[in-house]
Amino acid sequence: MQKKALIIAALCLSALPAISQARDTTHYLPFDAVVAQATQAGKLDGSVKFYLAKTPAGAKIINPLVTTNQKTNAFGKSDEVACGWVLQSALIRLQNAAKAAGANAVVDIASNYKNVEYRNAENYECHAGAIMAGVALKGKLATVK
């Protein structure tokens, strides 16, 4: 009986390294869809516009660098749902920073996960694991007409 218990314990312990390896899946997902969802849900009030990887003509830069690095609980959620949730949190932070600075836009937004820039006019970068999902953004606060 004791031999059987030792074999079971050995098998369980040998599985631990595989279980403890953290998943970090990179996703490139549509930005505008999440902005629209957050606006429709009332999480964003529409007073601040978001421009991914571009600066509209005539924009006056107020703050040349604003960043956010958000994480959220991804347990029990699909990666896409968790990524959308965490991007909404990042956008809320950027909206609040813009309003506090007197800006009405965040322009030239790029993903900046672990300080590695990903610039795309349609998609943002999100990293999802079994427990957490994260989005890091950088941009510029501006006034646009």
PALOPA-867788 format. One line per 4 residues: number of its first residue (from 1); their letters; for each residue x, y, z of N, C-alpha, C. Coordinates in Angstrom, 3 decimals. Layout:
PALOPA-867788
NUM	A	X:Y:Z:X:Y:Z:X:Y:Z | ...
END
This chain:
PALOPA-867788
1	MQKK	0.826:-1.191:0.000:0.000:0.000:0.000:0.868:1.252:0.000 | 1.943:1.231:0.799:2.815:2.384:0.878:3.533:2.617:-0.451 | 3.893:1.534:-1.142:4.553:1.632:-2.441:3.619:2.301:-3.456 | 2.343:1.958:-3.414:1.357:2.539:-4.327:1.203:4.042:-4.076
5	ALII	1.191:4.434:-2.809:1.077:5.857:-2.457:2.298:6.629:-2.931 | 3.473:6.031:-2.825:4.696:6.696:-3.281:4.694:6.864:-4.796 | 4.210:5.876:-5.510:4.136:5.970:-6.974:3.165:7.076:-7.385 | 2.021:7.148:-6.742:1.038:8.194:-7.040:1.613:9.572:-6.732
9	AALC	2.289:9.704:-5.597:2.905:10.980:-5.236:3.971:11.377:-6.245 | 4.777:10.424:-6.689:5.817:10.707:-7.679:5.211:11.161:-8.997 | 4.140:10.530:-9.408:3.466:10.921:-10.644:2.887:12.336:-10.540 | 2.297:12.636:-9.409:1.737:13.984:-9.197:2.831:15.047:-9.221
13	LSAL	3.927:14.772:-8.541:5.026:15.731:-8.507:5.672:15.913:-9.876 | 5.717:14.869:-10.675:6.308:15.001:-12.004:5.426:15.837:-12.927 | 4.150:15.946:-12.613:3.240:16.758:-13.428:3.313:18.237:-13.066 | 3.836:18.573:-11.901:3.869:19.972:-11.459:4.612:20.920:-12.400
17	PAIS	5.765:20.586:-12.944:6.413:21.536:-13.843:5.548:21.916:-15.042 | 4.818:20.982:-15.604:3.943:21.291:-16.739:2.791:22.191:-16.314 | 2.249:21.946:-15.137:1.137:22.757:-14.648:1.602:24.166:-14.308 | 2.799:24.304:-13.782:3.264:25.608:-13.308:3.733:26.535:-14.428
21	QARD	3.905:26.011:-15.649:4.327:26.857:-16.761:3.195:27.818:-17.108 | 3.453:29.104:-17.036:2.429:30.105:-17.290:2.193:30.260:-18.784 | 0.928:30.346:-19.154:0.569:30.583:-20.544:0.599:32.080:-20.796 | 1.129:32.484:-21.919:1.170:33.884:-22.323:0.931:33.941:-23.828
25	TTHY	-0.341:33.937:-24.193:-0.722:33.920:-25.598:-0.916:35.341:-26.087 | -0.274:35.675:-27.189:-0.390:37.008:-27.771:-1.548:37.025:-28.766 | -2.390:38.036:-28.622:-3.524:38.225:-29.537:-3.446:39.622:-30.135 | -3.842:39.740:-31.387:-3.964:41.022:-32.073:-5.435:41.144:-32.462
29	LPFD	-6.151:42.019:-31.763:-7.601:42.072:-31.870:-8.089:43.454:-32.325 | -9.290:43.523:-32.909:-9.824:44.797:-33.411:-10.058:45.821:-32.302 | -9.474:46.987:-32.483:-9.527:48.069:-31.498:-10.890:48.765:-31.504 | -11.363:49.154:-32.694:-12.588:49.955:-32.784:-13.806:49.242:-32.222
33	AVVA	-13.861:47.929:-32.333:-14.998:47.165:-31.800:-15.087:47.316:-30.282 | -13.946:47.300:-29.615:-13.944:47.432:-28.153:-14.295:48.863:-27.748 | -13.802:49.859:-28.500:-14.163:51.255:-28.222:-15.676:51.424:-28.344 | -16.260:50.860:-29.392:-17.706:50.961:-29.590:-18.470:50.271:-28.458
37	QATQ	-18.019:49.087:-28.042:-18.670:48.371:-26.934:-18.619:49.186:-25.653 | -17.445:49.754:-25.360:-17.288:50.524:-24.122:-18.139:51.788:-24.148 | -18.270:52.400:-25.311:-19.101:53.600:-25.436:-20.570:53.242:-25.276 | -21.009:52.175:-25.926:-22.400:51.737:-25.813:-22.761:51.336:-24.390
41	AGKL	-21.797:50.762:-23.680:-22.041:50.337:-22.300:-21.962:51.500:-21.309 | -21.560:52.682:-21.780:-21.459:53.845:-20.907:-20.154:53.920:-20.130 | -19.208:53.035:-20.430:-17.913:53.069:-19.745:-17.049:54.205:-20.272 | -17.217:54.522:-21.544:-16.593:55.703:-22.142:-17.725:56.667:-22.468
45	DGSV	-17.505:57.955:-22.196:-18.599:58.905:-22.385:-18.632:59.554:-23.771 | -17.666:59.257:-24.627:-17.656:59.809:-25.975:-17.016:61.179:-26.097 | -16.594:61.759:-24.977:-15.985:63.092:-25.020:-14.531:63.047:-25.475 | -13.918:61.872:-25.440:-12.524:61.700:-25.844:-12.495:60.708:-27.005
49	KFYL	-11.829:61.090:-28.079:-11.675:60.225:-29.248:-10.343:59.486:-29.158 | -10.302:58.289:-29.714:-9.107:57.453:-29.682:-8.649:57.176:-31.110 | -7.375:57.478:-31.385:-6.798:57.296:-32.714:-5.634:56.315:-32.617 | -5.856:55.130:-33.160:-4.859:54.072:-33.100:-3.844:54.259:-34.224
53	AKTP	-2.575:54.449:-33.863:-1.443:54.529:-34.797:-1.550:55.683:-35.783 | -2.238:56.747:-35.396:-2.296:57.918:-36.271:-2.609:59.170:-35.462 | -2.262:60.294:-36.055:-2.575:61.598:-35.490:-3.340:62.373:-36.553 | -4.559:62.788:-36.272:-5.312:63.520:-37.279:-4.680:64.885:-37.567
57	AGAK	-4.877:65.373:-38.772:-4.344:66.683:-39.163:-4.899:67.753:-38.233 | -4.048:68.670:-37.857:-4.450:69.785:-37.009:-4.490:69.487:-35.522 | -4.113:68.291:-35.129:-4.117:67.949:-33.700:-3.039:68.735:-32.976 | -3.401:69.264:-31.823:-2.441:69.985:-30.989:-2.076:69.082:-29.811
61	IINP	-0.812:68.674:-29.756:-0.348:67.753:-28.714:-0.212:68.514:-27.396 | -0.853:67.993:-26.369:-0.785:68.577:-25.021:0.243:67.835:-24.173 | 0.246:66.519:-24.299:1.183:65.677:-23.554:1.720:64.630:-24.530 | 3.044:64.642:-24.797:3.596:63.752:-25.811:3.719:62.283:-25.396
65	LVTT	3.465:61.963:-24.152:3.538:60.554:-23.742:2.636:60.290:-22.549 | 1.664:59.442:-22.786:0.810:58.940:-21.712:0.780:57.427:-21.870 | 0.878:56.713:-20.755:0.925:55.256:-20.811:-0.072:54.642:-19.838 | -0.428:53.427:-20.118:-1.232:52.637:-19.203:-0.854:51.174:-19.376
69	NQKT	-0.842:50.450:-18.285:-0.511:49.023:-18.299:-1.529:48.337:-17.397 | -2.562:47.800:-18.014:-3.666:47.225:-17.259:-3.630:45.699:-17.296 | -4.087:45.115:-16.230:-4.247:43.664:-16.110:-5.667:43.400:-15.612 | -6.188:42.232:-15.972:-7.500:41.840:-15.467:-7.540:40.339:-15.241
73	NAFG	-8.483:39.924:-14.467:-8.693:38.514:-14.187:-9.234:37.841:-15.447 | -8.566:36.828:-15.927:-8.995:36.108:-17.127:-9.543:34.727:-16.797 | -9.563:34.370:-15.529:-9.988:33.032:-15.139:-11.440:32.800:-15.546 | -11.680:31.732:-16.284:-13.031:31.382:-16.688:-13.569:32.183:-17.859
77	KSDE	-12.746:33.037:-18.465:-13.172:33.841:-19.610:-12.392:33.396:-20.839 | -12.994:33.581:-22.006:-12.229:33.352:-23.220:-11.175:34.450:-23.328 | -10.119:34.183:-24.067:-9.068:35.190:-24.231:-9.629:36.476:-24.832 | -10.525:36.357:-25.808:-11.083:37.536:-26.466:-11.900:38.380:-25.494
81	VACG	-12.690:37.739:-24.657:-13.496:38.471:-23.669:-12.582:39.157:-22.657 | -11.596:38.439:-22.140:-10.668:39.024:-21.163:-9.899:40.181:-21.783 | -9.462:40.029:-23.034:-8.714:41.100:-23.699:-9.593:42.329:-23.920 | -10.837:42.115:-24.309:-11.753:43.244:-24.471:-11.977:43.974:-23.163
85	WVLQ	-12.126:43.217:-22.098:-12.338:43.789:-20.766:-11.137:44.640:-20.339 | -9.931:44.114:-20.521:-8.743:44.836:-20.081:-8.479:46.058:-20.975 | -8.794:45.967:-22.276:-8.648:47.149:-23.129:-9.613:48.238:-22.687 | -10.830:47.868:-22.315:-11.776:48.872:-21.819:-11.218:49.579:-20.584
89	SALI	-10.601:48.832:-19.688:-9.985:49.446:-18.504:-8.888:50.426:-18.902 | -8.070:50.045:-19.881:-7.000:50.926:-20.351:-7.579:52.187:-20.988 | -8.645:52.043:-21.762:-9.265:53.204:-22.409:-9.889:54.148:-21.385 | -10.472:53.602:-20.349:-11.040:54.440:-19.284:-9.932:55.272:-18.640
93	RLQN	-8.791:54.655:-18.372:-7.651:55.392:-17.799:-7.177:56.494:-18.735 | -7.074:56.166:-20.029:-6.637:57.178:-20.994:-7.665:58.305:-21.115 | -8.948:57.961:-21.098:-9.993:58.985:-21.136:-9.874:59.921:-19.936 | -9.685:59.358:-18.753:-9.564:60.171:-17.542:-8.329:61.062:-17.590
97	AAKA	-7.214:60.548:-18.102:-5.988:61.349:-18.237:-6.199:62.491:-19.222 | -6.877:62.208:-20.318:-7.139:63.244:-21.323:-8.013:64.347:-20.748 | -9.075:63.973:-20.074:-9.978:64.969:-19.494:-9.268:65.820:-18.448 | -8.430:65.184:-17.634:-7.692:65.921:-16.598:-6.715:66.918:-17.211
101	AGAN	-6.201:66.612:-18.404:-5.231:67.500:-19.066:-5.899:68.513:-19.988 | -7.208:68.454:-20.123:-7.914:69.362:-21.021:-7.860:68.921:-22.477 | -7.574:67.658:-22.709:-7.507:67.123:-24.077:-8.847:66.479:-24.433 | -9.096:66.360:-25.728:-10.308:65.675:-26.171:-9.990:64.457:-27.042
105	AVVD	-8.708:64.078:-27.076:-8.308:62.924:-27.881:-7.026:62.305:-27.341 | -6.896:61.017:-27.609:-5.636:60.310:-27.397:-5.234:59.841:-28.789 | -4.103:60.319:-29.260:-3.682:60.069:-30.637:-2.414:59.224:-30.672 | -2.142:58.687:-31.839:-0.927:57.903:-32.070:-0.783:56.772:-31.046
109	IASN	-1.894:56.118:-30.736:-1.890:55.039:-29.741:-1.194:53.815:-30.326 | -0.321:53.224:-29.528:0.369:51.991:-29.909:0.376:51.059:-28.705 | 0.356:49.767:-28.980:0.540:48.796:-27.903:2.004:48.834:-27.488 | 2.234:48.616:-26.204:3.597:48.729:-25.683:3.839:47.680:-24.605
113	YKNV	3.492:46.444:-24.893:3.600:45.369:-23.912:5.066:45.045:-23.644 | 5.452:45.098:-22.387:6.840:44.883:-21.952:7.808:45.781:-22.733 | 7.362:47.008:-22.991:8.139:48.027:-23.704:8.553:47.616:-25.112 | 7.767:46.733:-25.728:7.974:46.378:-27.129:6.777:46.950:-27.895
117	EYRN	7.052:47.908:-28.751:5.979:48.615:-29.449:5.384:47.782:-30.582 | 4.060:47.783:-30.646:3.309:47.190:-31.750:2.380:48.279:-32.248 | 2.587:48.714:-33.467:1.811:49.815:-34.031:1.019:49.284:-35.223 | -0.312:49.390:-35.125:-1.191:48.907:-36.174:-2.428:49.793:-36.180
121	AENY	-2.920:50.141:-37.342:-4.059:51.056:-37.458:-5.398:50.408:-37.109 | -5.442:49.090:-36.974:-6.709:48.414:-36.706:-6.720:47.556:-35.450 | -5.567:47.008:-35.055:-5.529:46.036:-33.973:-4.662:46.492:-32.802 | -5.019:46.019:-31.624:-4.207:46.212:-30.426:-3.644:44.858:-30.015
125	ECHA	-2.603:44.887:-29.200:-1.970:43.662:-28.720:-2.421:43.377:-27.295 | -2.774:42.133:-27.053:-3.171:41.692:-25.720:-2.471:40.379:-25.428 | -2.057:40.202:-24.182:-1.451:38.947:-23.749:-2.384:38.306:-22.726 | -2.737:37.054:-22.991:-3.681:36.362:-22.121:-3.066:35.077:-21.592
129	GAIM	-3.335:34.828:-20.337:-2.908:33.594:-19.698:-4.102:32.914:-19.062 | -3.842:31.886:-18.303:-4.920:31.147:-17.654:-5.592:31.965:-16.559 | -4.835:32.891:-15.964:-5.359:33.650:-14.828:-5.470:35.151:-15.105 | -4.544:35.713:-15.887:-4.511:37.156:-16.123:-4.445:37.469:-17.613
133	AGVA	-4.955:38.655:-17.971:-4.793:39.201:-19.318:-4.282:40.623:-19.147 | -3.448:41.071:-20.089:-2.858:42.398:-19.964:-2.776:43.140:-21.279 | -2.946:44.460:-21.174:-2.803:45.373:-22.305:-2.000:46.556:-21.811 | -0.991:46.927:-22.584:-0.199:48.129:-22.300:-0.276:49.024:-23.533
137	LKGK	-0.622:50.298:-23.299:-0.755:51.254:-24.388:0.067:52.494:-24.102 | 0.491:53.161:-25.173:1.078:54.480:-25.036:0.488:55.340:-26.133 | 0.401:56.613:-25.863:-0.160:57.539:-26.832:0.163:58.962:-26.443 | -0.490:59.888:-27.124:-0.291:61.316:-26.881:-1.653:61.957:-26.629
141	LATV	-1.698:62.833:-25.638:-2.928:63.573:-25.369:-2.946:64.786:-26.281 | -4.115:65.046:-26.871:-4.199:66.132:-27.847:-5.589:66.730:-27.864 | -5.664:67.891:-28.490:-6.971:68.467:-28.809:-7.105:68.391:-30.338 | -8.265:67.938:-30.776:-8.566:67.841:-32.198:-9.894:68.544:-32.443
145	K	-10.060:68.991:-33.674:-11.327:69.670:-34.006:-12.302:68.716:-34.601
END
